[in-house]
Amino acid sequence: MKRSVVLIATAVLVAGCGGGGGGGAATSGSGESAAPAKVTLEWWHLSTAEPLKTLWAQRAKEFMAQNPNVTIKATVLENDAYKAKLTTITQSGKAPDVFATWGGGVLRQQIDADLVKDLSSDVADVLPGFTTAALSAYQFDGKTYGLPTDIGMVGFWYNKKLFAKAGIEQPPATWSEFLGDVKKLKDAGVTPIALAGKEKWPGHYYWAYLAMRIAGLDALKQAAVDKNFSTPDFIAAGQQVKALADLQPFQKGFLGAAYSTPDGQAATIGNGKAAMELMGQWAPSVQKDAGKGLGDDLGFFPFPAVEGGKGSATDAFGGGGGLAVGRDAPKEAVDFVKFMTRMDNHTKAVQAGGVLPVLKGEESAVTDPNLKQVATMLAGATGYQLYLDQAYPPAVGQQVNDSVAELIGGTKTPEQVAQAITEVAKTEE
């Protein structure tokens, strides 16, 4: 029950395309025009589901058509496999030429290790076109180390038909109502929540959001400074996670379930086998890719308010995705990142429902009603917290994931969770 094979999407080599004009020709000593030097770009990303899987491959082909000297070799991995492989290569002192990043503390550590290129001067001409929120995770000390491709928030995606079956007329606005609805769903013979227990990161969303609602955003930021997660509010967040887990709301075998596999969290929702999942803005596309998808039966609601909590119900938790460039990458790597985030190219991904707007003026391209709701809530958010396993240093983020998984699995208490995260935080400089 503990381990199953991690699904890794086959790495694909996108072959170079002929034709196209790219790159100015060099002049040889004899006065003859010489072709630009051949360049291979290693591009790592984790968009294994449609529509991005196909869209990103298409963008790469278009770039190569315009730059015949460039071949893009794309390595496409599932979330956990991607994190593991990227950690391994960066620990060896290297980085891919272009790679997907969530920004935050993980990117900061890569910057401190001198593995990432400072893009500030190279992208100065395009920076004004991005929204401030989308750029924030990739900027440090006034410098820019990546460009965003997505921004969004985590919330509950739910099956309207299953809610109706349980007699739930509208989504819960408070945590007490949420726990009550979980009981109603169970009483109606419906599995309330799908969870990828094996992958751990989906479970940390519950503890993080409850900490936000109970302790408030400032407390999450201050805990990183003080290296102390053992305050009463953080323990209270764990107690509420335990209260949820005690209701046994998750699908059978959830501790061994992955996220995007045919028998994982997304497919459980997409096939109508559970009523809810707490997930980011990409959820509908992965539900459809891993399972059947719910179509018009799919709805969205934000994480509920916690009565008496210091945090606001309009504070959002989430992040997006971006592209960073390895320190030793050729100049074509920067050109490719700019190409990927150009308005005419990026808007196609927004229109397809693969990502949310990161460029000013893209808002009208969002056509899916649920994604429009996410975009609207995000635009009105009173505060924003990046995923904890990205906002904090990697070791701290990993401990959050591990400890919350143990809390949900019943092998750690709320107090032990807070203490374990604190102990790791104190080891970080």
TAMONOR-V688445 format. One record per pair of residues at least 6 apart in sequence whose ideal C-beta (glycine too) atoms are under 8 Angstrom apart, sorted by the first residue. I is the first residue (numbers start at 1). J is the second residue. D is the distance in whole Angstrom. If there is no record, write none. Layout:
I/J/D
I/J/D
//
This chain:
1/253/7
1/255/6
1/256/5
2/198/8
2/255/8
2/256/7
3/198/8
3/256/8
4/198/7
4/256/6
4/258/7
6/78/7
6/80/6
6/81/5
6/84/8
6/258/7
7/78/5
7/81/8
7/258/6
7/260/7
7/261/5
8/77/6
8/78/6
8/81/5
9/48/4
9/76/5
9/77/6
9/78/6
10/76/8
11/74/7
11/75/4
11/76/6
11/77/7
12/57/7
12/74/5
12/75/8
12/76/6
13/73/5
13/74/7
14/57/6
14/60/5
14/61/6
14/64/7
14/71/8
14/72/5
14/73/7
14/74/5
15/71/7
16/64/5
16/68/7
16/70/7
16/71/4
16/72/8
17/61/6
17/64/5
17/65/4
17/68/7
18/65/8
18/68/6
19/65/6
19/68/7
20/64/8
20/65/4
20/66/4
20/67/7
20/68/6
21/66/6
22/36/8
22/66/4
22/67/3
22/68/6
22/69/7
22/70/7
23/36/4
23/67/6
23/68/8
23/69/6
23/70/8
24/36/8
25/33/5
25/34/7
25/35/7
25/36/7
26/33/7
26/34/5
26/35/8
26/36/6
27/33/6
27/34/7
28/34/5
35/68/8
35/69/6
36/67/8
36/69/4
37/69/6
38/69/5
38/71/7
39/69/6
39/70/5
39/71/7
39/330/5
39/332/5
40/70/8
40/71/5
40/72/8
40/73/6
41/70/6
41/71/7
41/72/5
41/73/7
41/97/5
41/98/6
41/329/7
41/330/7
41/332/6
41/333/6
41/336/6
42/73/5
42/75/7
42/96/5
42/97/5
42/98/7
43/60/7
43/72/5
43/73/7
43/74/5
43/75/7
43/96/7
43/97/7
43/98/5
43/99/7
43/336/7
44/74/8
44/75/5
44/76/8
44/77/7
44/82/7
44/85/8
44/86/7
44/96/4
44/98/7
44/99/4
44/100/6
45/56/6
45/74/7
45/75/8
45/76/6
45/82/8
45/99/7
45/100/4
45/323/8
46/76/7
46/77/6
46/78/7
46/79/6
46/82/4
46/100/6
47/53/6
47/56/5
47/76/7
47/100/8
47/354/8
48/76/6
48/77/7
48/78/6
48/260/7
48/289/8
49/260/7
49/282/7
49/285/5
49/286/5
49/288/8
49/289/4
49/290/7
50/285/6
50/288/7
50/289/5
51/285/6
51/349/7
51/352/4
51/353/7
51/354/5
52/285/7
52/349/6
52/352/8
52/354/4
52/355/7
53/76/7
55/348/7
55/349/5
55/352/6
55/354/6
56/74/8
56/340/8
57/74/7
59/339/7
59/340/6
59/345/6
60/72/4
60/74/6
60/336/8
62/339/8
62/345/8
63/70/7
63/72/7
63/335/8
63/336/6
63/339/5
63/340/8
64/70/6
64/71/7
64/72/6
67/332/7
67/335/7
70/332/5
70/336/8
72/336/7
75/85/8
75/96/7
77/85/6
78/258/8
78/259/8
78/260/6
79/199/7
79/201/7
79/259/6
79/260/8
80/199/5
80/201/8
80/258/8
82/100/7
86/96/8
86/99/7
87/394/7
89/95/7
89/96/7
90/110/6
90/113/7
90/115/6
93/113/8
93/115/7
94/115/7
94/326/7
94/328/8
95/110/7
95/115/4
95/116/6
95/324/8
95/326/4
95/327/7
95/328/8
96/326/6
97/325/7
97/326/5
97/329/4
97/330/7
97/333/4
98/323/6
98/324/7
98/325/6
98/326/7
98/329/7
98/333/5
98/336/6
98/337/6
99/323/7
99/324/6
99/326/7
100/149/8
100/321/6
100/322/7
100/323/6
101/107/5
101/110/8
101/138/7
101/146/5
101/321/7
101/322/5
101/323/7
101/324/5
102/137/7
102/319/5
102/320/7
102/321/6
102/322/7
102/386/7
102/387/6
102/390/4
103/136/8
103/137/3
103/138/5
103/146/6
103/319/7
103/320/8
103/322/6
103/386/7
103/390/7
104/137/5
104/319/7
104/386/5
104/387/7
104/390/4
104/391/5
104/392/8
105/390/6
105/391/6
105/392/5
105/393/5
105/394/7
105/396/8
105/397/7
106/390/5
106/393/8
106/394/5
106/397/7
107/116/7
107/137/7
107/138/7
107/140/8
107/145/6
107/146/7
107/324/6
108/140/6
109/393/6
109/394/6
110/116/5
110/324/8
111/140/6
111/145/6
114/327/6
115/326/7
115/327/6
116/145/5
116/146/8
116/324/5
116/325/7
116/326/7
116/327/6
117/145/7
117/324/8
117/325/4
117/326/7
117/327/5
117/329/6
117/333/8
117/334/7
118/143/5
118/144/7
118/145/6
119/144/5
119/145/6
119/146/7
119/147/7
119/325/6
119/334/6
119/337/8
120/142/8
120/143/5
120/144/5
122/334/5
122/338/8
123/144/6
123/147/6
123/334/7
123/337/8
123/338/7
126/147/8
126/338/6
126/341/7
126/342/8
127/135/7
127/144/7
129/343/7
129/359/5
129/360/6
130/147/7
130/148/6
130/341/8
130/358/6
130/359/6
130/360/7
131/151/7
131/357/7
131/358/6
131/359/7
131/360/6
133/151/6
133/378/8
133/384/6
134/148/4
134/151/4
134/320/6
134/357/8
134/358/4
134/359/8
135/144/7
135/147/8
135/148/6
135/358/8
136/384/8
137/146/8
137/148/7
137/319/6
137/320/7
137/322/7
137/386/6
137/390/8
138/144/6
138/145/6
138/146/4
138/147/7
138/148/7
138/322/5
138/324/7
139/145/7
145/324/6
146/322/4
146/323/6
146/324/4
146/325/8
146/337/8
147/322/6
147/323/6
147/337/5
147/338/7
147/340/8
147/341/5
148/320/5
148/321/7
148/322/4
148/341/7
148/358/4
149/320/7
149/321/5
149/322/6
149/323/6
149/340/7
149/341/6
149/346/7
149/349/8
149/355/6
149/358/7
150/281/7
150/282/8
150/320/4
150/321/4
150/322/8
150/354/8
150/355/4
150/356/6
150/358/7
151/318/8
151/319/8
151/320/4
151/356/6
151/357/7
151/358/5
151/378/7
152/280/6
152/281/3
152/282/7
152/318/5
152/319/7
152/320/6
152/355/8
152/356/5
152/374/6
152/378/7
153/280/7
153/281/7
153/302/8
153/316/4
153/317/6
153/318/4
153/374/6
153/377/7
153/378/5
153/381/7
154/205/5
154/209/7
154/278/6
154/279/6
154/280/5
154/303/7
154/316/8
154/317/5
154/318/5
154/387/8
155/278/7
155/279/8
155/300/6
155/301/6
155/302/5
155/303/6
155/374/7
155/377/8
156/171/7
156/276/5
156/277/7
156/278/6
156/300/7
156/301/5
156/302/8
156/303/7
157/269/7
157/276/7
157/277/5
157/279/6
157/283/5
157/284/7
157/287/7
157/298/6
157/299/7
157/300/6
157/370/8
158/171/7
158/275/6
158/276/5
158/298/8
158/299/5
158/300/7
158/301/7
159/269/7
159/272/6
159/274/8
159/275/5
159/276/7
159/294/6
159/297/6
159/298/7
159/299/8
160/296/8
160/297/5
160/298/7
160/299/5
161/272/7
161/297/5
162/185/7
162/190/5
162/272/7
162/274/8
162/275/4
163/171/8
163/181/8
163/185/8
163/275/6
163/299/8
165/188/5
165/190/6
166/181/7
166/184/5
166/185/5
166/187/7
166/188/4
166/190/6
166/275/7
167/184/6
167/188/7
168/181/5
168/184/6
168/185/7
171/299/7
171/301/4
172/178/4
172/180/7
172/181/5
172/301/7
172/304/5
173/304/6
173/305/6
173/313/8
174/304/5
174/305/5
174/306/7
174/307/6
175/210/8
175/213/7
175/240/7
175/304/5
175/305/7
175/306/5
175/307/7
176/307/6
177/304/7
178/304/5
179/243/7
179/244/7
179/247/7
181/192/8
182/192/4
182/193/7
182/244/7
182/247/5
182/249/5
183/247/7
185/191/7
185/192/4
185/249/8
185/275/5
186/192/6
186/247/7
186/248/8
186/249/7
190/274/8
190/275/5
191/249/8
191/250/7
191/251/5
191/252/8
191/268/8
191/273/6
191/274/4
191/275/7
192/247/8
192/249/4
192/250/8
192/274/7
192/275/5
192/276/6
193/249/5
193/250/5
193/251/8
193/274/6
193/275/7
193/276/5
193/277/7
193/278/8
194/250/7
194/251/5
194/254/7
194/257/8
194/265/5
194/266/8
194/268/4
194/269/5
194/273/7
194/274/4
194/276/7
194/277/5
195/202/6
195/203/6
195/250/5
195/251/7
195/254/5
195/257/7
195/265/6
195/277/7
195/408/8
196/202/5
196/203/8
196/254/8
196/257/5
196/258/5
196/259/4
196/264/6
196/265/4
197/203/7
197/250/7
197/254/4
197/255/4
197/256/7
197/257/6
197/405/7
197/408/7
197/409/7
198/255/7
198/256/5
198/257/6
198/258/6
199/258/6
199/259/5
200/401/4
200/402/6
200/404/7
200/405/4
201/387/8
201/389/6
201/401/5
202/259/6
202/265/6
202/277/8
202/278/7
202/279/7
203/401/7
203/404/5
203/405/5
203/408/5
204/387/8
204/388/6
204/389/6
204/400/5
204/401/5
204/404/5
204/405/8
205/278/5
205/279/8
205/317/7
205/387/8
206/241/5
206/244/7
206/278/6
206/404/7
206/408/8
207/237/6
207/238/6
207/241/5
207/400/7
207/404/4
207/407/7
207/417/7
208/220/8
208/317/6
208/385/7
208/387/7
208/388/5
208/400/7
209/278/8
209/303/4
209/317/5
210/236/8
210/237/4
210/240/5
210/241/6
210/306/7
211/219/7
211/220/6
211/233/7
211/234/6
211/237/4
212/220/6
212/311/5
212/315/6
212/317/6
212/385/6
213/303/7
213/304/8
213/305/6
213/306/4
213/309/4
213/311/4
213/313/7
213/315/8
214/233/5
214/236/5
214/237/5
214/240/7
214/306/5
214/309/4
214/310/7
214/311/7
215/231/7
215/233/4
215/234/6
215/236/8
215/237/7
215/309/8
215/310/6
215/311/7
216/233/8
216/309/7
216/310/4
216/311/4
216/312/8
216/315/8
217/311/6
217/315/6
217/383/5
217/385/6
219/231/7
219/233/6
219/234/8
219/310/7
220/385/6
220/388/8
220/391/8
223/229/5
223/231/7
223/234/7
223/425/8
224/391/8
224/392/6
224/396/8
224/425/7
227/422/7
227/425/4
227/426/5
227/428/7
228/422/6
228/425/7
229/418/5
229/421/4
229/422/5
229/425/7
230/415/8
230/418/4
230/419/6
230/422/5
231/418/8
233/310/7
234/418/5
235/414/5
235/415/6
235/418/5
236/414/8
237/414/8
238/404/8
238/407/6
238/413/8
238/414/3
238/415/7
238/417/5
238/418/6
239/414/5
240/306/7
241/404/7
241/407/6
241/408/7
241/414/7
242/407/6
242/413/8
242/414/6
245/407/7
245/408/5
245/410/7
251/257/7
251/268/5
251/273/7
251/274/5
254/265/8
255/409/6
257/263/7
257/264/5
257/265/6
257/268/8
258/264/4
258/265/7
259/265/5
259/266/6
259/286/8
260/266/5
260/267/8
260/286/5
260/289/7
260/290/5
261/267/7
261/290/7
262/290/6
262/291/7
264/290/6
265/277/6
265/279/8
266/277/7
266/279/8
266/283/7
266/286/4
266/287/5
266/289/8
266/290/4
266/291/7
267/287/7
267/290/4
267/291/4
268/274/5
268/277/8
268/291/7
269/276/8
269/277/5
269/283/8
269/287/5
269/291/7
269/294/7
270/286/8
270/287/3
270/288/6
270/290/6
270/291/3
270/292/5
270/293/5
270/294/6
271/291/4
271/292/5
272/292/8
272/294/7
272/297/8
277/283/7
278/303/7
279/286/8
280/318/6
280/319/8
281/318/7
281/355/8
281/356/6
281/371/6
281/374/5
282/354/8
282/355/8
284/293/7
284/298/6
284/353/7
284/368/7
284/370/6
284/371/7
285/353/6
285/354/6
287/293/5
287/294/7
287/298/7
298/370/6
299/370/7
300/370/5
300/373/5
300/374/6
302/313/7
302/314/8
302/316/8
302/377/6
303/313/8
303/317/7
304/313/7
305/313/4
312/382/5
312/383/7
314/377/8
314/380/7
314/381/6
314/382/4
314/383/8
315/381/7
315/382/6
315/383/4
315/384/7
315/385/7
316/377/7
316/378/6
316/381/4
316/383/7
316/384/5
316/385/7
317/384/8
317/385/5
317/387/7
318/378/8
318/384/8
318/385/8
318/386/8
318/387/7
319/386/5
319/387/5
319/390/6
320/355/8
320/356/8
320/358/7
321/355/8
323/337/5
323/340/6
323/341/7
325/333/5
325/334/6
325/337/6
326/333/7
339/345/7
340/346/7
341/358/7
341/359/7
343/359/6
343/361/7
343/362/7
346/355/8
346/358/7
346/359/6
346/362/7
347/359/7
347/362/6
347/365/5
349/355/5
350/356/7
350/357/6
350/362/5
350/365/4
350/366/6
351/365/5
351/367/7
353/367/7
353/368/5
353/371/6
356/366/7
356/371/6
356/374/7
356/375/5
356/378/7
357/363/5
357/365/7
357/366/7
357/375/7
363/375/7
366/372/5
366/375/5
385/391/7
387/397/8
388/397/6
388/400/5
389/397/3
389/398/7
389/400/6
389/401/5
390/397/6
391/397/7
392/400/7
392/425/8
393/428/5
395/424/5
395/427/7
395/428/6
396/421/7
396/424/5
396/425/5
396/428/6
399/420/6
399/421/5
399/424/4
399/425/8
400/421/6
402/420/8
403/412/6
403/416/7
403/417/4
403/420/5
403/421/6
404/417/6
406/412/4
406/416/8
406/417/7
407/413/8
407/414/7
407/417/5
412/420/7
//
